[in-house]
Amino acid sequence: MSKPKKTTKHKTRLPGDPDRDQDIARMIRVDHAGEYGAVRIYEGQLSVLGGAASAPVIEHMAEQERRHLDAFNKMVPGRRVRPTALLPLWHAAGFALGAGTALLGEKAAMACTVAVEEVIDEHYASQIAKLDADGGEGELRETLETFRREEVEHRQTGLDHGAEEAPGYEILTGAVKAGSRLAIWLSTRL
């Protein structure tokens, strides 16, 4: 009778799969890009809604996103990670998304926030689960968890400020979520 094989919590890597260091670099690359895009979205919203009642709320969320971006701005060179080649695109697209939704009104801007932050919550949760499964990287894991909680807070803030009352809420949030998922996929790889 043979011994049962030991099971491991680590996923078997197939030929061509990124190794652990490449996985970590991809995480940092995409998260840096995402936080950069988030800052640009809020800058776009504030360019339109700077005098609106929601401006202080948007500014608070923008400040948290700037802090997230600062952390990744340090990680990128510190861990010798190549930033995404798409930063110029995210510079323009993030601002346009923020300004465009703000032009539709404060509730549409909040709907944009809800959609983006829902996708980012899922994204960070997936990365955290991967780090948990692989072990190690405790500091990175804690950073991601802190940022994830703040993104969830932003989503709730958007809901609390009438996001679901935006005209075409389901269509708007669906489009923003699809765009956010595409941006994540592209930034991980390019």
Order of alpha helices (4+ residues) and beta strands (2+ residues): alpha-alpha-alpha-alpha-alpha-alpha
